Amino acid sequence: MIRSVITGCGSYLPSRIMKNADFEGMIDTNDEWIAQRTGIRERRIAAEGETTADLGEKAARAAMAAAGVTVDDLDMIILATSTPNNTFPATAVEIQNRLGMHHGAAFDSQAVCSGFIFALTTADQYIRTGFAKRILVIGAETFSRILDWTDRTTCVLFGDGAGAVIIEAMEGRGDSSDRGILTAHLRSDGAHKDKLYVDGGPSTTGTVGHLRMEGREVFRHAVGMITDVIEAAYAATGLTSADLDWFVPHQANRRIIDASAKKLDIAPEKVVVTVDRHGNTSAASIPLALCEAVADGRIKTGDLVMLEAMGGGFTWGSILLRW
């Protein structure tokens, strides 16, 4: 059968580092308060004039270089983002043009923090059906542009960045020893919309708006939802947490990451954590963490890797793959 195999990974982080101490004087908080509740120590903030397309383009070029491909080898670009450059067109087409690609298709995928999981799953379906053979999937965000910098419950949590992967069609045997995506599971439930949302939009206020969140409610649902889609992946493949080499979760909050790993009986040493240095970069969070673990040699060919995320909507999902 046809499997979708990741053949290259790239990332980009803005140069500006904003530490927890930098919030002191801006809002009523301090480094200890933030770190204790979230595990975050610092995050990256895009420079003035630096856009989601800028970040996404740089991550895309790094992924293409890692895979040894050019735009001529690509059939499609899918960008996961909730902070596009414009209401329309899709920021993916801007990145497509910057890369010099004038064939195929490019579009955005919007599922907030689950965006990369949704985009990668979409790409997998295109490859499995033979519609495409090689796809560039990007997660890029400039969440700093939609934050209320007077709201200490949200502005300390998020950062900017981008990560990208190249996935391509390869023949597999059809069992769990195959390289590539073995199974993917997506969920959403709009009943939870008001727990994590942006209070603006073209059709409502005519403004961009700011991120609003009921933190306790999000935390209360997160672990159960994450467990749901990971257990679905195990049921689909016959694998278990003991088989995993690496767990690459969405980097929202260290407490959520630790609680999820504990509930699923995933050993701490198998968990990839970047939230301390990146904060929550929404759709960029998983590819940033994934690419870091690949670059430093932790994730190797043949390793079994679980990706998972939960985001506004609520949306949540998992992907189990062999590197």
N, C-alpha and C positions, 0 to 999 in steps of 0.2 A: 504494500500500500504506500501511498504518498505521505510523507511526513514533512512538517515545516520545521526546519533546523535553523537555529541562530548561528550565523557564520561570522558575525562581526558586531562589536559593541563599542559605543563611544559616548562621551559625556562632556558637558561644559558647565562651569560654575562662574558666575560673575566675580570680579576681583574684590569687590567690597565685602568685608566681613563685619557683621554687626553682632557684637557680643551682648550677653545678657546685661552686663554692667552699663551698656550704652542706653538702656531704657531708663535707668535711674535718673530722675530729674524730669523725664518726659511724662512718666506715669507712676502710679504708686506701686512699685514692685522692686525686686532686687534679684541678683544672680541666684541666691540660695532658694528663693521662692519659686522661680521658674524651673531651675534644675531639679528640685525635689519633686515637683508635680508633673514634669514632662520629660525629663532627661535631656532637654535641649540646653546647650551651652552657647552656641552661636549659629548663625545662618547667613547666607549670602543674599545681597540685595543688588538688583540690577542698577546700573548707572543711569543717570538722566539720559534719555534718548535711546537706551538699550532696550530692545523689544523682545517679545516672545519669538518672533521670527529670527532675530539675531542669535538668540541662544539656541534655538532649534537647528539653525543652519550649521552652527559650529559643532554641535553634537552629531549631526548627520554626516558631516565631512569626516569626523573622527571614526564613526562606525563604518563608513564606506572604505576608508583607508585600512581599517582593521580586517575587513572582509576581502580586501583586494579587488573591489569592484568600482566601476564608474557609473555615471548616470545612464549610459547606454545599456547597462545590464539590468536596470530597474524597470519594472512594469507598473509600479504604483508607489505612492507615498501616503501614509495615513498618520496624521498628527493628532495626538491626544492633548487637548488643552481646554481650560475654562477661562483663559485670559488671552483671547485672540488679539491680533493687531487691530482688526476692524470687525464691526458687526458682520459685514461680508465684504469681499469674498473670504473664503476659508484661508486661514494663515498658511495652510499646507501648500496652496498654489503659489503663494509668495516665496516660500522656501523652494518649491519646485523650480521657479523661474531663476532664483538666485544660484541654484545648482547648475543651471543651464540645461534643464530637462524640459523638452517640448513635446514629449509623447506620453502615452499612458494616462493615468488619472491621479489626482491628488485631492484629498478631502480631510476635513477635521472630524474628530470623534469627541463627544462631550459627555463624560460620565464622572466629572470632577476627579476625586482622588482615585477612583477605580478606572479612570480613563485609559491608562496604559494597558490594563488587563482587557478591557473591552476592545481596544484598538488591535492588540496582538491576537486576540481571539478572532476578530473580523478578518485580519490578514490570513490567519490559519485556514479559515473557511474558503477564502479565495484560492489559496494554494491547493488545498485538498480537492477542490472541484476542477482544477486545471485552468481556472480563469487567469491566474498569474503564476509565474515561476519564481520571482524574486521581488520582495517588497521591503521598503524602508519604513520602519515604524518608529515614530518619535513621541516622546512625552516632554513637553516644554511649558513652563509657566513663569509668569511675572506676578505672583500673588501679592507682592508688595503694593501693587497699583490698586488693589481693591480692599485694602485693609483700612479700618478706622484706627488711626494711631493714638486715639484717646481711650480705646477699649482694651484694657489690660488682659481681658480673658481671651482675646483673639490675636492681637497684633504681635504678641511674643512667640506665637506658634509657627508662623509660616515664613518661607523663604523662596528664593527664585533659583531656577536652574533648568537643565535639560539633559536628557539621556536618549539614546537611539540605538536601535538594533537593525541588522539586516537579517531577514529570514528568507530561506529559499527551499524549494522543493527537492527532496531526496527520497530515494527508494528505501522502504523499511520492510521488515518482516511482518509487522502487524502485531507484535507483542511488546511488553514493557521494557525489553532490552534495546528497542530502537532508539536512535538519537532523534531529538526533536520534541515537539509538543505531543504528549501522550493523551491528555484530556484537558478540557476547559469547562468551567461552570460559571454562569453569569446569573445574577439576581438583581431585582430592583423592587422597591415598594414606596410609591409616592405618598403614602399616608404619613411618612416621616419628613416630608419636605420642609416643614417649618422648624425643624430641629437644626438644620444646617443649610443656609441659603445666602444669596446676595439680594439685598433689598432694593434692587433696581433692574432695569432692562428696557430695551427699545419699546416694547409693547405695553409696558406698565407705567413707569415713571419717566421714560425718555432719558434716563441717566444711567451711568455705569453702576452706581450703588456701592455698598460696602458689605463685606462678609459678616454674617450674624450666626451665632452658634449657641446652642444649649449644651454646653460641655458635658454635664453629668448625664444627660440623656444619650448623647452620642457614645460616651464610654459604656453606658449600661447596655446598649445594643451591640456594640462592636464585637466583643469576644464571642457572643453567640452566633452572630452572622458569619464571622470568620471561620468558626468551627464548622458551621453548616456546609460551606463550599469546599472546605478541605476534606471533610469526611466524605463528601460526594465524589471527590477526586479519588480517594482511596477505594471507595466502593466500585468505581468504574474500572479500576486497574488491578485491584487485588493487592495493592501495596499498602504499607503502613508507615507511620512516623519513623519506625526503626530502619526503614529502607532509605530514608532521606539522607543525602549528603549535606544539603544546604536548604535553609528556610530563608527566603528573601521577602519579608513582609513590607507592606506600605509603612513608611516611616512617619507616623503621626504623633505618637506618644510612646515613650519607653514603657510606661505601665501597661498599655494595651498590648504591646509586643510581648512583654514578659508573661502577662496573664494568658495570652493566646498560646504561646509556646508551652507553658506549664499545663494548660488544660489538654493540649494535644499530645503531651508527653514527648515534646521535641527538646532534645538536649540543648542547653544554653550555648555550647560551643559550636552548634550548627547554625546559629542564628546570625544573619548579617545585619549589623546595626550601623546606621549613619545619622540617625536623627539628632545625635548630640552635636554634630557639626553642620548639618544641612537644615535642621528644622523640618517642617512639613512642606514639601515642594509639590504637593498634590500629584498630578499625573506624571511629573518628572521623578518622583520619589523612588519607584521601583527600578527603572532603568539606571538611575544614578547609583543606587546600592548594588545592583547587579554588575554594572560595569566596573565598579571599584573592586568587587570581589574577584572578577575575572582578571583585571589588571594586576592585582597583587598576588595572583597565583593560587588563591584559595579554590576557586571554581575551575575544575579541569575537565577535559573531554571525558565523557562517560559518567560524570556525576549526575545524580538525581536531584533536581532542584524544584522546590515549591515556591510559587509566587502567589501572593494574595493581597487584596486591598478592599477597603470599604470607604465610601465617600458620600457626599451630599446626594439626596434624592429620596431615600437612601439607595445607593447602588453598592453591590459587593460582588466579588468574584475570585476565582482561583485558576491557576494554570500549573499543571504538573508537567515538567519537561526533563529530558535527558540532554545534557550539554554535549 
